[in-house]
Each structure stands twice: as structure tokens, then as C-alpha cells.
Amino acid sequence: MRRFFLTGFLIILGLSCRRRLYELDQTEMGFGSYIRIRAAGRDAAVVNRAVRQALAELHRLDSLWSGFLESSEVVRLNRAGRMVVSVETRDLIIKAQEIARATGGAFDITVAPLLRLWGFYDGNYRVPDSARVESLLAFVDYQKVRIKADTVILGEGVNIDLGGLAVGWAVDRAVAILQESGVEEALVDAGGDIRVFGKRRWRIGIQNPRGEGVVRILQLKDEAVATSGDYERFFFDGGRRYCHVINPKTGYPADGFGAVTVVASTALEADAYSTAVFALGLEEGGEWAEKRGLRAVLFVSRDDSLVVQEVGRIN
């Protein structure tokens, strides 16, 4: 659902365990950014066909969940308040509700009215009146989204935004297609939401969100990684940076550090959990991630000194 921007926070530096396999590396635009698949296998025809199918599925899911396409299910559901949706959309919303409960509401797909209020949809950024923020908090509650069979029902005034986990879900779906097609190893990268599989070990660099250089290098094998930060969509007002990650409990953009990187088993988990931990903040988010047993979380401070705190193993 994102508008077009290119992010470079997660950088593919290289890889180990290179073998004599046919390899295809293809990049297209999608999900408001880029989508890249790097796949390898012994049969070139199998790899080429699988990559085409995976890319087609990524584009199809993007069209379902975009917050900007008038034909998307998300836009039409927000307008109607009640709608029969596809199996994919229903299952994604069910997963979002599970994550919302697991994070105590730190992750909440009903923040859409607040994102709109702060200007993160139309690009007309502004710091809204506190009374207006308070009034919209009444419509931010994941429990006001109900599902009956294949119908999604939104409470009065409730709108949803699936941007916090849709890309991760789509990456996982692309990985499944590649695996089912016989691809031996691959990397799928959708705007920095990355998942890899196979015998190859990939080196992913985490870039300094406030300057040049790499903060950490992750080595991933059959894992996923995603980053949430205040460097993608943000604006300054009165010398203060306001980012697009909204704290559902306060109605204001989360702050406290510049970025959170999460390594998990699936891209959906990495995507959603990085958003939730960012919203929770350094102390509460770190404690939650530790209890959750996430593979790794990296916090980067918002200042130029780059204070880093790690939870779990990094490599």
C-alpha cells in the first residue's frame, strides 16, 4: 500500500557457499517500492518459470491490498464498511488480529484514520490538533474488525491499513511458490522485507539510517529480516521528526530510535514484529521481543551516535 520510494536500509552484500547452479536475478517495481527475486537451481527453465510465477503473485497481492488503488479490496472495504473479501485478504486480517492480541495492541491495522490525519496518505504532512487525534483514537481498535465466514465487517468509523504485514505475507507466498516449483535456493526482497531459503548463506548489511556505512552484517540462512524505521516516510515540524509508524495507544508517531530490525522465521513475522517493537519503544519493545523469543532484534538510536542494543543472536 506504500507510495513509490526506494529504501536501502537492508543491503545484500554478498553470499557464501556459491555452487554451479543456474541463477536468475530480476527486479521490478511493486508494493510502492521494488521487488527483487534472486533464484538458483539446476534447471534454467524451472527457475525462469518459478520466478515469473512468484513475481505475478506478488503483483496480484499488491493489487489486493494497496491503500491507494481504488480497485483494491482494502480501499473498497474501507469505503463500504462491510464486504465479502478474498480468502487471502480474510486470512491476512485474521493474522493481523492474532498479532494485535500478541502485542497488546501495539500492532493494529485500524490506525488508518490516524495515518490519514497526519498526512501519510496524501503527502500533505501536518501536526494535527491534539483534540482531533484524541477523537480519532475512538476508532482505533482491532477488536472492532469482525469476520463472519468470508465477510469482513468494520465498526463505525473504522478503516484498516494492511501495510504493516502485507509485504511480509506476500514475500512468504513468493517463497512458497519458488520452493514448490523446485527452485533450490533464493532470496526474495520486497522493499527491504527479505526472506531466503536453501543451502546458501546470505550476508545482509544494515545501513546507517542517519548516514553512510553499514551498522551490522547479518548472515541469514532459511530466515527472514525486516526493518521499521523513521527514515522512510517522515517530516519535520519545529525541528522534530515525525515518522509514519503510529503508536495506536497515543495516536502520535512512535519515537525513541531510528530503526528496528527483526530476524524471524517468516517475512510476515519480521515485518509485523518490527513495526510492533518500534511502536512499543526501546524498553518495552525489547522486553517483549525477548519474551517472544525472536531470533534477533536490533535497535538503532535516532541520534548520530548510533547507540545499539541487541536482543537475541544476530548471526
C-alpha positions in Angstrom: 0.0 0.0 0.0 3.0 2.3 0.0 3.7 5.0 -2.5 6.9 4.6 -4.5 10.1 5.1 -2.7 13.4 3.1 -2.7 14.9 2.1 0.6 18.5 0.9 1.1 18.5 0.0 4.8 18.9 -3.7 4.2 21.7 -4.2 1.7 22.6 -7.5 0.0 26.4 -7.6 0.4 27.2 -11.0 -1.0 26.8 -14.6 -0.3 28.7 -17.7 0.6 28.6 -21.4 -0.5 28.4 -20.5 -4.2 27.7 -23.6 -6.3 27.4 -24.3 -10.0 23.7 -23.5 -10.4 21.7 -21.5 -13.0 20.9 -18.2 -11.3 18.3 -15.6 -12.3 18.2 -12.1 -10.7 15.2 -10.0 -11.5 13.9 -6.7 -10.1 10.6 -4.9 -10.8 8.5 -2.2 -9.1 5.8 -3.2 -6.6 4.3 -2.6 -3.2 5.3 1.1 -3.5 9.0 0.2 -3.8 10.9 -2.5 -5.6 10.6 -6.3 -5.6 13.6 -8.5 -6.3 13.9 -12.2 -6.7 17.3 -13.9 -6.9 16.8 -17.6 -7.5 19.0 -20.6 -8.4 18.6 -24.2 -9.5 19.9 -26.8 -11.8 17.2 -26.4 -14.4 17.1 -23.0 -16.1 13.5 -23.5 -17.4 12.3 -24.3 -13.9 13.9 -21.3 -12.3 12.7 -18.9 -15.0 9.1 -20.2 -14.8 9.1 -20.1 -11.0 10.4 -16.5 -10.8 7.7 -15.4 -13.3 5.0 -17.1 -11.2 6.3 -15.6 -8.0 6.5 -12.1 -9.4 3.0 -12.4 -10.8 1.7 -13.4 -7.4 3.5 -10.5 -5.7 1.8 -8.1 -8.1 -1.6 -9.8 -7.6 -1.4 -9.4 -3.8 -0.2 -5.8 -4.1 -3.3 -5.0 -6.2 -5.5 -6.7 -3.5 -4.0 -4.8 -0.5 -3.0 -1.4 -1.8 -4.2 1.5 0.1 -4.2 3.7 -3.0 -5.7 1.7 -5.8 -9.4 2.3 -6.0 -10.0 -1.3 -7.1 -8.1 -2.9 -4.2 -10.1 -4.8 -1.6 -8.7 -2.6 1.2 -9.9 0.6 -0.4 -13.3 -0.9 -1.2 -13.7 -2.4 2.2 -12.9 0.9 3.9 -15.4 2.6 1.8 -18.2 0.1 2.3 -17.6 -0.9 5.9 -18.7 -4.5 5.1 -17.6 -6.7 2.2 -17.1 -10.2 1.0 -13.3 -10.5 0.5 -10.9 -13.0 -1.0 -9.5 -15.8 1.0 -6.1 -14.1 1.0 -7.5 -10.9 2.5 -9.6 -12.7 5.1 -6.6 -14.8 6.2 -4.3 -11.7 6.3 -6.8 -9.9 8.5 -7.1 -12.9 10.8 -3.3 -13.0 11.2 -3.3 -9.3 11.9 -5.7 -9.8 14.7 -3.6 -12.5 16.2 -0.5 -10.3 16.1 -2.5 -7.4 17.6 -3.5 -9.6 20.5 0.1 -10.9 20.9 1.5 -7.4 21.0 -1.2 -6.0 23.3 -2.5 -3.7 20.6 1.0 -2.2 19.7 0.3 -3.6 16.2 -3.1 -2.5 15.0 -4.4 -2.4 11.4 -7.1 0.2 12.4 -4.6 3.0 12.6 -5.6 4.1 9.0 -7.6 7.2 10.2 -4.6 8.4 12.1 -2.2 7.9 9.2 -4.6 9.9 7.0 -4.9 12.6 9.7 -1.1 13.1 9.9 -0.8 13.3 6.1 0.9 10.0 5.4 -1.5 9.1 2.7 -1.7 12.2 0.6 1.8 13.6 1.5 0.3 16.8 2.9 2.1 16.3 6.2 0.9 18.2 9.3 0.9 18.0 13.1 -2.8 17.8 13.9 -4.7 19.4 16.8 -4.4 17.1 19.9 -8.2 17.2 20.2 -8.6 15.7 16.7 -6.0 13.0 17.5 -8.0 12.1 20.7 -11.3 12.0 18.8 -9.9 9.5 16.2 -8.5 7.2 18.9 -12.1 6.1 19.4 -11.9 4.4 16.0 -8.5 2.7 16.5 -9.2 -0.7 18.0 -8.5 -4.0 16.2 -11.4 -5.6 18.1 -13.8 -3.5 16.1 -12.9 -5.6 13.0 -15.1 -8.7 12.8 -15.0 -11.6 10.4 -18.0 -13.8 9.5 -17.2 -16.6 7.0 -15.8 -14.7 4.0 -17.2 -11.3 5.1 -15.2 -8.6 6.9 -17.2 -6.1 9.0 -15.7 -2.8 10.2 -17.1 -0.9 13.1 -18.5 2.5 12.5 -15.7 4.9 11.5 -13.1 2.2 11.4 -10.7 1.9 8.5 -7.8 -0.6 8.1 -4.3 -0.4 6.7 -2.5 -3.7 6.0 0.8 -2.1 5.2 2.4 -3.4 8.4 2.3 -7.1 7.3 1.1 -7.3 3.8 4.5 -7.2 2.2 5.8 -9.8 4.6 2.9 -12.1 3.8 3.5 -11.6 0.0 7.2 -12.4 0.4 6.4 -15.6 2.2 3.9 -16.5 -0.6 6.5 -15.9 -3.3 9.0 -18.1 -1.4 6.4 -20.9 -1.2 5.9 -20.7 -5.0 9.6 -20.9 -5.6 10.1 -23.9 -3.3 7.1 -25.8 -4.6 8.4 -25.2 -8.2 11.7 -26.8 -7.5 14.0 -23.8 -7.0 16.9 -24.9 -4.8 17.8 -21.5 -3.2 16.6 -18.0 -3.5 16.3 -14.5 -2.0 13.0 -12.6 -2.2 13.3 -8.9 -1.3 10.3 -6.5 -1.4 11.4 -3.1 -0.4 13.7 -4.4 2.4 11.4 -7.2 3.6 13.7 -10.2 2.8 13.4 -13.9 3.1 16.0 -16.5 2.0 16.0 -20.3 1.7 18.3 -23.1 0.6 21.9 -24.1 1.5 23.3 -20.7 0.7 24.1 -18.3 3.5 23.4 -14.7 2.6 25.1 -11.6 4.0 22.7 -8.7 4.6 24.1 -5.3 5.7 22.1 -3.0 7.9 22.8 0.5 6.7 23.3 3.6 9.0 19.8 5.3 9.0 21.5 8.7 9.6 24.4 8.5 7.3 26.7 6.2 5.3 28.1 2.8 6.0 26.8 -0.4 7.4 26.0 -0.8 11.1 25.8 -4.6 11.3 26.1 -7.5 8.9 23.6 -10.3 9.3 24.2 -13.8 7.9 20.8 -15.4 7.0 20.0 -19.0 6.1 16.4 -20.1 5.9 15.3 -16.9 7.7 13.7 -13.5 7.1 14.5 -10.0 8.1 12.6 -6.7 8.0 13.2 -3.2 9.3 10.9 -0.5 10.5 12.3 3.0 10.9 11.7 6.7 10.8 13.7 7.3 7.7 11.1 6.1 5.0 8.1 8.4 5.3 8.6 11.3 7.7 8.5 15.1 8.0 10.0 17.7 10.3 8.0 20.3 12.2 9.5 22.6 14.8 12.8 20.7 14.5 11.2 17.4 15.4 11.0 14.4 13.2 7.6 12.7 12.8 7.5 9.2 11.1 4.7 7.1 9.6 4.8 4.4 12.4 1.9 5.4 14.6 1.6 4.3 18.2 -2.0 3.0 18.3 -2.3 3.9 22.0 -1.3 7.6 21.7 -2.3 8.4 18.2 1.2 10.0 17.7 4.1 8.8 15.6 6.4 6.5 17.6 9.8 7.8 18.5 12.8 6.8 20.6 15.1 5.4 18.0 15.7 5.5 14.2 15.1 1.8 13.3 14.3 -1.7 14.5 15.5 -4.7 12.6 13.9 -8.1 13.3 15.1 -11.5 12.2 12.4 -14.2 12.2 11.4 -17.5 10.6 9.0 -15.8 8.2 8.8 -12.4 6.5 5.4 -11.8 7.9 6.6 -12.1 11.4 9.7 -10.0 10.7 7.6 -7.3 9.1 4.8 -7.1 11.7 7.1 -7.6 14.7 9.5 -4.9 13.6 6.5 -2.5 13.4 5.2 -3.5 16.8 8.5 -3.3 18.6 9.2 0.2 17.0 5.8 1.3 18.3 6.4 -0.1 21.8 9.7 1.7 22.2 13.1 0.6 23.3 12.5 -0.7 26.8 9.0 -2.2 26.4 9.7 -3.4 22.9 13.0 -5.0 23.9 11.4 -6.8 26.8 8.5 -8.0 24.6 10.9 -9.3 21.9 13.0 -11.2 24.4 9.9 -12.9 25.9 8.7 -13.7 22.4 12.0 -15.4 21.6 12.6 -13.6 18.4 15.8 -14.6 16.6 17.2 -11.1 16.8 16.2 -7.5 17.2 18.5 -4.6 16.6 17.7 -1.1 17.8 19.4 1.9 16.3 19.1 5.2 18.1 17.8 8.3 16.4 20.8 10.4 17.1 24.1 10.4 15.3 25.9 8.4 18.0 24.1 5.2 16.9 23.5 3.6 20.3 22.8 0.0 19.6 21.0 -2.6 21.7 20.7 -6.2 20.6 18.2 -8.8 21.8 18.9 -12.4 20.9 21.5 -13.6 18.4 22.4 -11.5 15.4 24.2 -14.2 13.3 
